[in-house]
Amino acid sequence: MRLMRQLRARGHETEIWFLYQKSDCYCGLPGVQVIMPKARLTPLDIPILFVRLLKLLRARRPHAVIGFLPLANIMGQLAAWFAGVKVRVASQRSPGPTFNPVMQLLDRAMGTWGIYTGVVCVSRAVQDSFAACPAAYRGRLRVVHNGIEWEPSALEKPAARASFGIPPDMPLLVASGRFVPQKNYDLMVRVLATAPDMRLAIAGDGALRHAAQAVARDMGAGDRIHFLGALPHRRVADLLRAADGFVQTSLFEGQSNSTLEAMHEGLPIICSDIAMQRETLCEDDCEPAAMLVSLDDFDGWRQAFLRLRDDPDFAARMGARARDLVTRRFALDRMIDGFEEAIRLRPETAQLVSTKKSYGVERADMTQ
């Protein structure tokens, strides 16, 4: 959505096509359409979806197609190749080994055989995850970091916290994202349960939410851990304004938009010590602008939580360092420049191609 808006602002005609409708969060917005309005695809739906996509591409004749996530990369770019689209860019948002094995094989073939004309990776760590691919695939890789359209909350901190019904009596850590194994919420909940006089609020939903709630109850922390469910994006900024710190216990990331938002808000951050987070949260000299903790160091996580609780001067310094870093390194314009380069629509030639279309092909779930 961000890419569509910004490319439009630069004079490109751009739309988003969702392959299917896993949620209705973007339905009805300008420039968005759903090819198959179903929440789940069956094996029989795949050929029908492919034919519909191919017909649309042949009718619209876009200059470029950008795919997001494995299914859209593979199905979208194969259809674009059959439709004669010249520029076919896959966008890799997660490390390659996290795809299921069939998707890994298909993705490798598409990039090696030239069905993808380019591959954008959201971070160097994601790019490195494709190191075992053939040279023809690796030669198409480039890194384009995320940049976000940051709009801070208009609320003051006490009002922001009150808007979620969270008492002001203890420091508040926040997290956001789907309840999926990648996010490793079980660790976050267990650590908070052992850190007294702190609260945690999690924005998100998913299959593992009830299990996380059960852990909080079993550990006697159900009254200090607030499960807020899925929030509209505008409310995420309010949640960050309500917070005293941000935490993310992910097993892996591509580059986390949630982390970038917390950096813009100037929150002190506690994150997994993994390559993807170091790339976002460390300076060139490797000095971190966050507290990075090994995934297997439970006591290290607990001590990080307690330090943010007990050392407000340290927390303020870390938050300021994070805000400075995100402003310098992950500007939105740099992301859009990178995608313009990937689809060969440079600003100086934008007027020559502004009547052509470039479509971002996605599946329905775009939440982080």
N, C-alpha and C positions, 0 to 999 in steps of 0.2 A: 504494500500500500504506500509506504514511504517512497519507494523507488518510482512508482507510477506518478505520484504527486509532483515529485521533484523533476522528473523528465518532462512532464507536461509544462512545468514552469519554465523549462528551457526550450520550449517550442516543439516538442515531440508529441505526436498523437499516440497515446499509450493506454492499454486496457489490461485488466487482470481477468483471466479465465480460470475459475476453479474447476478441477476435474469432477469433483463431486461435493456434496454439501454435508460435511461432517458436523458443522454447526451453522447457525444463522447469523453469526456475529458481523459479517460484512455484506449480507444480502441487502439489496436495494440501494447500496451506495453507488454514486456515479462512477462509471467505468468498470463495474464489476458484473460478471455474469457467471452462472453455474452451468456447466455442460450437461451433467447428469444430476438432477435434483434428488439424490438419495444419500442417506447418512452412511451407508456401507455399500461396498461393491462386492458382488459375487463373481466367481470366475466367469460366468456367462455374461456379466456386464462389461468385461474388459474389451472384447472385440466390438461391441456396440459403441462403447465410449470412444474407442480408437477411430471408428468410422465417422462418428459425429465430429470429432476433433479435426480429422482430415478434411472433411467437407467445409468446416468453418475456415480453416486455413487456406484452402483453395479459393474460397469465396472472397476472403479479405485480402489475401496476398500481402502479408506484412513484410517489412524489410528484415525484421529480426524477431526471434523468439528466445526468451530467457526462461529457463525452467528452474523451479525451486523444489528441492527435496527429491529423493530418488525416483518415485513413481512418475512425477511430472517431468523430470529430466529425461527419463527413458522413453515414456510414451509420447511426451510432447515433442521431443527432438526427432524421434523416428517419424512421427506424423509430419513435422516440418520438413524433413528431408524428402519424404514422398511428395509433399506439396510444392517443392521447389524453392523453399525459403533459403536464402543464401547464408544468413548469419544465424547460427544455432548455438546458443551459449547455455551450458549447464552451470548451475550455481550450487556448490557444495557447502552446506551449512553445518555438517557434522562430519567427524572422521569417517573415512571409508570403511574401516573394519566394523563400524557399528551398524552398517546395512545388513539385512539378512543375506545369506549366501547367494541366493538366486539374483538378488538385486546387485550384489557385488560383481558377479560374473557379467551380467548384462551391461552394467555401467562401464566396466573395463572394456568390453567389446565396443561399445558406442564411442568411447573416447579414443580407442586405438584405431578404429577403422575410419574415423573422421566424420561420423554422424554428428558428433559435437565438433563445431569449429573452434570453440574455446571453452575453457572451464574456469570459472571464478571460484576461488576458495575464500572463505570468510576470515581465515587467519593462516599464518605460516604453519601453525601446528596442524591444521586440517590439510594444508598442502603437503606437509611431510608425511601424512598418513597414507598418501598414495605413492610413496617411494618405491614400492614393489611393482607398480604398474609398468608396462612397456614404455620405452622411450617416446614412442609416438603419443602416448597419453600424457606423459609428464611434460612434453613440450608444449602442450596446450594450456598448462596451468598458469594462473596468475592469482595474486592475493589482492582482494579488495576488502578492507576492513569495514565493519559497520559504522554508521554514523546515525544519530537519532535526531528527531524533531522534538527537542526538549521544551516543554511548557510547564514551568513549575506551578505548584498549587497556589491558589489565591488565598488559602486559609492560613491563619497562624497556627503554630504547633498545638496549643491546647484545644483549639476548635477542631483541628484535623483529627486528633485522637478521639475527641468526644463524638465525632461523626461516625465512628466505628463502634462506639459503645465500649471503648477500652479505658479502664480506670487510669488516672494519672499517677498512681502511687509508686510505680516501679519503672526503671529504664525499659525501653521497648526495642527489641530487635524485630526486623521484618524480613520476609522472603516472599518471592512470587514465582509462580510457574506451575505447570501441570504436575499432578501426583502420579508420576511414572518412575520406574526404577532409576533412570538416569539422574534424577534430582536427589535421590538418597535422603529423603526427608526423615526416615527412621533415625538416622544419626543425629540430625538437627534436633529432633524432638527429645531423644534420650539425653543429649548434652544439656539442653535447656532444663530438663527435669532435675538435673543434678546441680544446677546453678541457681541458688536461692535468690529471692528478691529481684527477679527479672521476669519480663513477659516476652512472648513471641507471638507474632501475628503472621499467618501465612495466607496469601491470596492465591487461589487456584483450586482446581477440582480435578477429579480423575479417579481411576479404579482403586488406587491405593490410599485414598483419603480416609476411609473408614478404619483401615488398619493403623494409620498414624494416630487417629483419634483414640483408638483403643490403647495404644502404647502410652499416650499422654495420661489417660485415666488410670491405667495400671500402675504407673509410676507416681501417681498422686499429684500430677501437674495439670490436670484438666482445667483448673480454674485460671491457670497462667498462660495457657497456649490457646490462641484464638484462631479458629479455622473459619476464614471469611468467605470461602467459596470463590467462584470466578467473579472478577470485578470488571466493570467497563474500564477502558484504558484511562479515561480522564480521572478515575478514582484511584488508580495506582499512584499518581502524583500526590494525591492527598495522603495515601498511606505512607509514602516516603517522607512527606512533611511531618507526619505524626511520630516518626521513628527517631531513635537514638543511635541506631546502627543497622547495617544490612548484612545478612548472612546467606551464603550459598554453599551447599555441601555436595555439589554435583560430582558424579563419577567422571563425566566428560562434558565438554561444551564445544561448540564451534567458536563463536564469540557471543557472549551473553548480552542481549539488549537490556535485560534486567540489571546487570552489573553496570552497564553504561549509564542507565537512568539513575542508579544510586550514586554514581560518581558525579553526575551533573548536580544532584541534590546536595553534594558535599557531605555525604554520610561516611563515617568510618566503616570499613568493610572487612568481614571475615570470610575467606573463601578457601576452597580446596587448593592445595599446592599441586596443581597439574599444569601441563605446558600451556594449555589454552588460556588459563587465568593469568599465568605469569606474563604472557604476551600482552594482555590487556592492562595488567596492574603493576608492571615493573618498568622502571626507566631503562634507558639503554645501558646504563652501568649496572643493571640488575637490582637496583635499590627498589624495594617494594613500596607501593602507595596503599598497601592493605596488609592485613594479617593473614598470611598464607599458612595453612596447616595441613600436614600430611593426613590422608584419609584414614590411616590406621592408628592415628595418635589421638585416642579419645581424651586423655588428660590434656593434651595440647589444645584441643577444641575448648574444653572446659576452662582452661586458664585464659584463653583468648576472650571468651565470653565475660569472664570475671574482670579482666583488665578494662574492657570497655565500660563495665559497670562502675569500677572503682577509680578510674583515672580519666576524668573528663578532659584534662588538658591534652593528654595523649590522643584521646578520641578526636578532639577538635583539630589537632595537627594532622592526623591521618585523613580526616575528611577533606581538609583544605588541600592536601597533597593530591588526593584523588581527583578533586574538581579541576585543579590545575592541569593534571595529566590528560584528562579526557578532553579538555578544551584545546590543548595543543596537538594531540595526536589523532583524535577520532572525530574530526569535524565532518558534518554532514556533506559539505561540498566535496570533500575528498572521496567519499563513497560514490557520489553521483559521477564525478570525474572518472573514477575507475570503471564504472559500468558503461559510460559513454565511450571510453576507449575500447572496452571489450566488444561492444557492438559496432564499433567503427563509426560512431556518430559524434564527431568532435564538435565542440562549440562553434568553431569557425565555419563549419559546413552545415550547421543545423538548419539553416534556411533552405538548403538544397534538398533536404530529406524530410522536412516537417510535415509533408502531406502523406508520408508513408507511416505505417503502423508498426509498433513493436509491442509484443504481447508477453506479459509475465504469466507463465502457466504454473498454477499451484494446485495443491489439494486443498480441501476445505479448512483444515485446522492450521491456522497461522500463529497460534498462541505460543509463547515461549515456556 
